[in-house]
Amino acid sequence: MTTHEFIGTVSRALGRSTPQAPAPLVYRHSVHTDVMRGLSQDALAKEFVDYSRTIGAHVVETTRSQLPASLIQVVKDSPAGSIVVADDPLLRELGIVRLLRAIAPVQLWDVDGTPAENIKFAEKARIGIAVARMALAESGTVLLFSHAGTGRSVTLLPEATIYIIPQSLIRPRLTQGMAYVQEQQNDLPPCINFVSGPSATSDIELVRVVGVHGPMHVVHMLVTDL
């Protein structure tokens, strides 16, 4: 249902006539699509890496074959404790949960479990691991879909979060991110998150404080051949 159809349904329920749809907005300029236009995937990846570091995220570049070993090393360098892992096809294929259980208590987000059980474990976990649906070069942002295999608690509640990001999924900026979401409108999950680096705020006297409402430590693991 489009926005206009929704408003029409509400209007009729209230006994009112359906308002006319507004004319499409005509942009005089196209800066929203021009920024980073024409950059190669490697160039977009460099922009993403550079800005990720600017906002306080640690960046690790790896390949698909080296991902398990690289991930284990990142986990060892992160706060010690239990780990919650998103139920993602890539992580299953690489046997990530089995490998991580050799060094820490691990729970795969249980598709068949109750939300309360999954959230309870995530609350106590020190590390959350998830795979991004997309990343945005301009702002070092990661796009996550919360669905049956991974609730938002996987990356929101632990002290540290590790995002696994296929380089081929990096796009220039939020313009392309929202276009992708629009394309998925018939199959959207209950929750979508655009996450830009560690949790932080500068609300009080413009003093930046990290870890206010989410992970204090964020790692972007860029998989260059995916």
VOBA-1610 file (N, C-alpha, C; in pm, whole numbers, padded with zeros to 5 digits, always signed):
BEGIN
Met+00084-00119+00000Met+00000+00000+00000Met+00088+00124+00000Thr+00061+00215-00093Thr+00136+00339-00099Thr+00086+00435+00009Thr+00163+00540+00033Thr+00123+00641+00131Thr-00010+00704+00093His-00027+00735-00035His-00152+00797-00081His-00271+00703-00060Glu-00252+00574-00087Glu-00360+00477-00064Glu-00394+00468+00083Phe-00291+00470+00170Phe-00314+00465+00314Phe-00395+00587+00361Ile-00354+00706+00314Ile-00427+00828+00353Ile-00570+00824+00303Gly-00587+00770+00182Gly-00723+00758+00127Gly-00810+00667+00212Thr-00755+00555+00261Thr-00830+00464+00347Thr-00873+00532+00477Val-00780+00605+00537Val-00811+00678+00661Val-00917+00785+00635Ser-00903+00859+00524Ser-00997+00966+00492Ser-01138+00912+00474Arg-01151+00802+00402Arg-01284+00743+00380Arg-01344+00693+00511Ala-01260+00638+00598Ala-01310+00591+00728Ala-01362+00706+00813Leu-01306+00825+00790Leu-01351+00944+00863Leu-01463+01019+00790Gly-01507+00964+00679Gly-01615+01026+00604Gly-01571+01144+00521Arg-01446+01149+00486Arg-01392+01258+00407Arg-01354+01210+00268Ser-01342+01304+00177Ser-01299+01269+00042Ser-01149+01244+00041Thr-01106+01163-00052Thr-00963+01133-00062Thr-00888+01253-00118Pro-00788+01302-00048Pro-00713+01418-00099Pro-00632+01382-00222Gln-00606+01483-00302Gln-00525+01461-00421Gln-00379+01437-00383Ala-00316+01346-00453Ala-00175+01319-00427Ala-00093+01440-00469Pro+00006+01477-00390Pro+00090+01592-00427Pro+00172+01561-00552Ala+00205+01665-00624Ala+00287+01648-00744Ala+00427+01602-00702Pro+00487+01514-00780Pro+00622+01469-00747Pro+00719+01587-00737Leu+00810+01579-00641Leu+00908+01684-00622Leu+01011+01681-00735Val+01033+01796-00793Val+01131+01808-00900Val+01256+01873-00842Tyr+01366+01800-00845Tyr+01491+01851-00791Tyr+01562+01939-00893Arg+01606+02057-00851Arg+01682+02145-00938Arg+01824+02094-00955His+01874+02025-00852His+02009+01971-00856His+02004+01824-00816Ser+02109+01751-00844Ser+02109+01607-00815Ser+02230+01568-00732Val+02266+01656-00637Val+02384+01628-00555Val+02367+01498-00477His+02242+01463-00442His+02218+01342-00363His+02257+01216-00440Thr+02258+01224-00572Thr+02301+01108-00650Thr+02439+01129-00713Asp+02485+01253-00717Asp+02613+01281-00780Asp+02733+01249-00692Val+02715+01257-00560Val+02827+01233-00468Val+02881+01091-00487Met+03009+01081-00515Met+03080+00954-00534Met+03034+00877-00657Arg+02957+00940-00742Arg+02914+00872-00864Arg+03036+00838-00949Gly+03040+00718-01001Gly+03149+00678-01089Gly+03269+00617-01018Leu+03268+00617-00884Leu+03379+00555-00813Leu+03375+00403-00830Ser+03491+00343-00843Ser+03497+00198-00851Ser+03465+00137-00715Gln+03443+00006-00712Gln+03413-00060-00586Gln+03531-00051-00491Asp+03652-00058-00545Asp+03771-00043-00460Asp+03779+00098-00401Ala+03745+00197-00481Ala+03748+00335-00432Ala+03642+00357-00325Leu+03524+00300-00345Leu+03418+00310-00243Leu+03462+00242-00114Ala+03529+00129-00128Ala+03578+00058-00009Ala+03678+00143+00068Lys+03766+00212-00004Lys+03864+00297+00063Lys+03795+00410+00138Glu+03695+00472+00074Glu+03620+00579+00140Glu+03552+00525+00267Phe+03495+00407+00256Phe+03428+00346+00371Phe+03526+00320+00484Val+03642+00264+00451Val+03743+00234+00552Val+03791+00362+00620Asp+03820+00464+00540Asp+03871+00590+00596Asp+03770+00653+00690Tyr+03643+00657+00649Tyr+03544+00723+00734Tyr+03509+00637+00855Ser+03514+00506+00840Ser+03488+00418+00955Ser+03587+00449+01067Arg+03713+00467+01030Arg+03814+00500+01130Arg+03791+00638+01190Thr+03740+00731+01109Thr+03712+00865+01159Thr+03607+00864+01270Ile+03507+00777+01257Ile+03400+00773+01357Ile+03429+00676+01471Gly+03549+00619+01472Gly+03588+00538+01587Gly+03573+00388+01572Ala+03542+00341+01453Ala+03533+00196+01430Ala+03671+00141+01393His+03701+00023+01443His+03824-00046+01404His+03796-00123+01276Val+03886-00118+01181Val+03865-00182+01051Val+03967-00294+01030Val+03916-00408+00987Val+04001-00523+00952Val+03963-00566+00811Glu+04059-00569+00722Glu+04035-00616+00586Glu+04083-00760+00574Thr+03999-00843+00513Thr+04031-00985+00501Thr+03968-01041+00375Thr+03987-01170+00351Thr+03924-01238+00239Thr+03830-01345+00294Arg+03751-01402+00204Arg+03656-01504+00248Arg+03728-01622+00311Ser+03837-01667+00249Ser+03908-01783+00302Ser+03975-01754+00436Gln+04015-01628+00456Gln+04083-01590+00579Gln+03987-01537+00685Leu+03859-01525+00650Leu+03763-01467+00743Leu+03756-01540+00877Pro+03747-01674+00881Pro+03739-01741+01011Pro+03859-01709+01101Ala+03980-01716+01046Ala+04099-01688+01127Ala+04103-01542+01170Ser+04066-01453+01078Ser+04066-01310+01112Ser+03963-01279+01219Leu+03847-01344+01210Leu+03741-01321+01308Leu+03783-01369+01446Ile+03844-01485+01453Ile+03891-01537+01581Ile+03991-01440+01645Gln+04080-01385+01563Gln+04178-01290+01617Gln+04110-01164+01668Val+04011-01114+01594Val+03937-00996+01638Val+03865-01023+01769Val+03806-01142+01782Val+03738-01179+01906Val+03837-01183+02023Lys+03954-01239+01999Lys+04055-01246+02105Lys+04100-01106+02148Asp+04097-01011+02055Asp+04138-00874+02086Asp+04024-00791+02146Ser+03904-00846+02150Ser+03787-00775+02201Ser+03764-00810+02347Pro+03668-00743+02414Pro+03639-00776+02554Pro+03606-00924+02571Ala+03669-00988+02669Ala+03649-01132+02691Ala+03510-01159+02746Gly+03449-01267+02700Gly+03317-01304+02749Gly+03239-01380+02644Ser+03111-01399+02670Ser+03026-01475+02579Ser+02997-01397+02451Ile+02955-01472+02349Ile+02933-01415+02216Ile+02796-01456+02165Val+02723-01362+02106Val+02597-01393+02039Val+02619-01370+01890Val+02575-01467+01809Val+02603-01466+01665Val+02473-01472+01587Ala+02461-01387+01487Ala+02343-01390+01400Ala+02339-01519+01321Asp+02219-01570+01299Asp+02201-01692+01220Asp+02201-01653+01073Asp+02321-01642+01016Asp+02338-01595+00878Asp+02397-01707+00792Pro+02353-01721+00667Pro+02404-01829+00581Pro+02555-01829+00567Leu+02617-01711+00555Leu+02762-01705+00539Leu+02832-01760+00662Leu+02786-01721+00781Leu+02849-01767+00904Leu+02828-01917+00924Arg+02712-01966+00884Arg+02686-02110+00893Arg+02779-02188+00799Glu+02792-02138+00677Glu+02875-02207+00576Glu+03020-02215+00621Leu+03069-02112+00687Leu+03208-02109+00732Leu+03229-02176+00867Gly+03121-02223+00929Gly+03133-02291+01058Gly+03184-02200+01169Ile+03143-02074+01166Ile+03194-01975+01261Ile+03159-02010+01405Val+03037-02053+01429Val+02996-02083+01567Val+03083-02194+01627Arg+03106-02299+01550Arg+03188-02411+01599Arg+03329-02363+01632Leu+03387-02280+01546Leu+03523-02231+01569Leu+03530-02140+01693Leu+03430-02055+01709Leu+03432-01962+01822Leu+03411-02033+01955Arg+03337-02144+01953Arg+03311-02215+02078Arg+03438-02275+02138Ala+03544-02278+02060Ala+03671-02327+02114Ala+03738-02224+02204Ile+03692-02097+02195Ile+03758-01993+02275Ile+03663-01917+02367Ala+03531-01936+02352Ala+03437-01861+02436Ala+03298-01924+02430Pro+03213-01897+02530Pro+03073-01942+02522Pro+03002-01867+02408Val+02935-01941+02323Val+02871-01882+02205Val+02727-01929+02194Gln+02638-01836+02157Gln+02501-01875+02126Gln+02462-01820+01991Leu+02416-01909+01904Leu+02359-01868+01776Leu+02218-01817+01803Trp+02183-01704+01744Trp+02047-01652+01760Trp+01949-01759+01719Asp+01868-01802+01813Asp+01782-01919+01794Asp+01653-01882+01723Val+01642-01925+01597Val+01522-01894+01519Val+01398-01954+01584Asp+01413-02071+01647Asp+01299-02138+01707Asp+01279-02102+01854Gly+01371-02026+01910Gly+01359-01986+02050Gly+01268-01867+02068Thr+01236-01838+02193Thr+01151-01722+02220Thr+01236-01595+02219Pro+01176-01482+02182Pro+01252-01357+02185Pro+01315-01330+02320Ala+01245-01362+02428Ala+01297-01336+02562Ala+01425-01414+02589Glu+01430-01540+02544Glu+01549-01623+02565Glu+01669-01567+02489Asn+01646-01528+02363Asn+01754-01471+02283Asn+01804-01340+02342Ile+01712-01255+02382Ile+01749-01125+02437Ile+01823-01141+02569Lys+01782-01237+02651Lys+01848-01260+02779Lys+01995-01293+02760Phe+02025-01378+02660Phe+02165-01411+02634Phe+02239-01290+02579Ala+02176-01218+02487Ala+02241-01102+02427Ala+02273-00995+02530Glu+02189-00983+02633Glu+02212-00883+02738Glu+02343-00910+02812Lys+02377-01037+02825Lys+02497-01075+02901Lys+02619-01093+02812Ala+02597-01099+02681Ala+02709-01121+02588Ala+02801-01000+02583Arg+02929-01025+02566Arg+03025-00916+02553Arg+03045-00877+02407Ile+03016-00974+02316Ile+03040-00950+02173Ile+02919-00997+02093Gly+02879-00917+01994Gly+02776-00956+01899Gly+02835-00957+01759Ile+02796-01055+01678Ile+02850-01068+01542Ile+02735-01080+01443Ala+02738-00996+01339Ala+02633-00999+01237Ala+02692-00966+01101Val+02617-01000+00996Val+02658-00972+00858Val+02573-00859+00804Ala+02637-00758+00746Ala+02566-00642+00693Ala+02495-00673+00563Arg+02382-00607+00542Arg+02313-00616+00414Arg+02369-00515+00314Met+02430-00410+00365Met+02487-00306+00281Met+02572-00217+00370Ala+02665-00142+00310Ala+02743-00042+00383Ala+02751+00084+00298Leu+02761+00199+00364Leu+02760+00328+00295Leu+02895+00396+00314Ala+02960+00425+00202Ala+03097+00477+00205Ala+03106+00614+00269Glu+03013+00702+00238Glu+03023+00841+00281Glu+03024+00856+00433Ser+02951+00770+00503Ser+02933+00788+00647Ser+02981+00670+00730Gly+03045+00570+00668Gly+03089+00454+00744Gly+02973+00381+00810Thr+02861+00376+00740Thr+02737+00321+00795Thr+02714+00178+00750Val+02656+00098+00840Val+02621-00040+00810Val+02469-00054+00814Leu+02413-00121+00715Leu+02269-00148+00711Leu+02243-00290+00759Leu+02154-00303+00856Leu+02118-00433+00912Leu+01969-00457+00899Phe+01931-00579+00868Phe+01792-00621+00869Phe+01772-00713+00989Ser+01676-00681+01072Ser+01642-00768+01185Ser+01528-00860+01142His+01551-00990+01149His+01451-01088+01106His+01459-01208+01198Ala+01401-01319+01156Ala+01395-01437+01243Ala+01534-01485+01285Gly+01633-01468+01197Gly+01766-01518+01227Gly+01854-01423+01306Thr+01812-01300+01320Thr+01894-01205+01396Thr+01811-01085+01441Gly+01781-01082+01568Gly+01715-00965+01625Gly+01813-00851+01641Arg+01764-00731+01659Arg+01854-00616+01673Arg+01937-00624+01800Ser+01895-00710+01894Ser+01971-00725+02018Ser+02111-00781+01994Val+02131-00852+01882Val+02262-00910+01852Val+02369-00803+01847Thr+02335-00690+01789Thr+02434-00583+01772Thr+02412-00464+01863Leu+02300-00461+01933Leu+02268-00346+02019Leu+02310-00364+02163Leu+02295-00485+02218Leu+02315-00506+02360Leu+02459-00538+02403Pro+02537-00613+02325Pro+02673-00644+02370Pro+02762-00520+02377Glu+02869-00531+02454Glu+02964-00420+02468Glu+03040-00394+02338Ala+03066-00498+02262Ala+03137-00485+02135Ala+03057-00553+02024Thr+03061-00494+01905Thr+02991-00551+01791Thr+03086-00565+01673Ile+03080-00680+01608Ile+03161-00706+01489Ile+03068-00719+01370Tyr+03084-00630+01274Tyr+03005-00635+01151Tyr+03090-00694+01040Ile+03041-00797+00974Ile+03109-00856+00859Ile+03047-00796+00733Ile+03131-00731+00651Ile+03080-00650+00540Ile+03143-00694+00408Pro+03066-00757+00319Pro+03118-00788+00186Pro+03148-00658+00110Gln+03266-00646+00054Gln+03304-00523-00015Gln+03209-00491-00130Ser+03158-00593-00196Ser+03070-00571-00312Ser+02938-00503-00273Leu+02907-00500-00143Leu+02781-00440-00099Leu+02796-00296-00052Ile+02913-00237-00071Ile+02932-00097-00033Ile+02874-00006-00141Arg+02794+00091-00099Arg+02734+00189-00188Arg+02775+00329-00143Pro+02756+00430-00227Pro+02807+00563-00193Pro+02751+00625-00066Arg+02617+00634-00053Arg+02563+00712+00058Arg+02418+00672+00087Leu+02355+00746+00178Leu+02220+00710+00223Leu+02119+00709+00107Thr+02143+00789+00006Thr+02054+00790-00112Thr+02039+00649-00168Gln+02151+00582-00187Gln+02147+00445-00241Gln+02095+00346-00137Gly+02123+00373-00010Gly+02072+00286+00096Gly+01921+00286+00101Met+01861+00404+00093Met+01715+00413+00097Met+01653+00358-00031Ala+01723+00373-00143Ala+01673+00315-00268Ala+01667+00164-00256Tyr+01768+00105-00192Tyr+01768-00040-00172Tyr+01652-00083-00082Val+01631-00009+00026Val+01519-00040+00115Val+01387-00032+00039Gln+01372+00069-00047Gln+01251+00084-00125Gln+01230-00036-00217Glu+01339-00088-00272Glu+01329-00205-00360Glu+01282-00328-00284Gln+01310-00333-00153Gln+01274-00449-00072Gln+01139-00432-00001Gln+01061-00331-00040Gln+00943-00294+00038Gln+00841-00407+00051Asn+00840-00500-00040Asn+00745-00611-00031Asn+00797-00726+00055Asp+00920-00716+00101Asp+00978-00823+00182Asp+01065-00765+00293Leu+01019-00658+00354Leu+01097-00592+00458Leu+01080-00664+00592Pro+01186-00667+00673Pro+01177-00726+00807Pro+01108-00628+00902Pro+01079-00670+01024Pro+01014-00580+01120Pro+01099-00459+01158Cys+01231-00472+01146Cys+01319-00364+01191Cys+01438-00349+01097Ile+01470-00224+01063Ile+01586-00191+00981Ile+01672-00092+01058Asn+01803-00114+01059Asn+01892-00024+01131Asn+02006+00022+01042Phe+02029+00152+01040Phe+02150+00210+00982Phe+02239+00247+01099Val+02355+00185+01110Val+02443+00204+01226Val+02575+00265+01181Ser+02610+00378+01242Ser+02733+00447+01205Ser+02829+00451+01323Gly+02910+00348+01336Gly+03014+00345+01437Gly+02965+00315+01577Pro+03053+00332+01676Pro+03017+00306+01816Pro+02908+00401+01865Ser+02836+00357+01965Ser+02735+00442+02028Ser+02801+00564+02090Ala+02747+00682+02063Ala+02808+00804+02117Ala+02706+00917+02119Thr+02732+01015+02203Thr+02651+01136+02207Thr+02737+01254+02247Ser+02697+01372+02200Ser+02764+01497+02240Ser+02660+01596+02291Asp+02551+01545+02346Asp+02441+01630+02389Asp+02478+01722+02504Ile+02567+01678+02592Ile+02599+01756+02712Ile+02726+01837+02687Glu+02710+01967+02671Glu+02820+02061+02652Glu+02913+02020+02538Leu+02858+01951+02437Leu+02934+01910+02319Leu+03054+01823+02352Val+03048+01755+02465Val+03153+01661+02504Val+03113+01522+02454Arg+03194+01462+02370Arg+03159+01332+02311Arg+03180+01221+02413Val+03075+01144+02435Val+03079+01031+02527Val+03042+00905+02447Val+03125+00802+02457Val+03104+00678+02381Val+03040+00573+02470Gly+02948+00497+02412Gly+02886+00386+02485Gly+02764+00423+02564Val+02688+00519+02517Val+02571+00567+02592Val+02451+00475+02573His+02425+00434+02451His+02304+00356+02423His+02331+00244+02324Gly+02447+00183+02337Gly+02481+00073+02246Gly+02626+00035+02263Pro+02680-00041+02169Pro+02818-00092+02181Pro+02922+00019+02192Met+03020-00002+02279Met+03131+00093+02292Met+03239+00066+02188His+03248-00060+02144His+03351-00099+02049His+03285-00157+01924Val+03327-00108+01808Val+03273-00156+01681Val+03388-00193+01588Val+03376-00310+01527Val+03476-00356+01430Val+03406-00378+01296His+03459-00318+01191His+03411-00342+01056His+03508-00438+00988Met+03463-00561+00965Met+03546-00659+00897Met+03507-00660+00748Leu+03594-00601+00668Leu+03567-00587+00525Leu+03621-00708+00451Val+03531-00783+00388Val+03571-00903+00313Val+03586-00862+00167Thr+03710-00851+00123Thr+03739-00786-00006Thr+03697-00866-00128Asp+03679-00998-00115Asp+03643-01080-00231Asp+03502-01134-00222Leu+03417-01069-00146Leu+03275-01106-00141Leu+03190-00990-00193
//
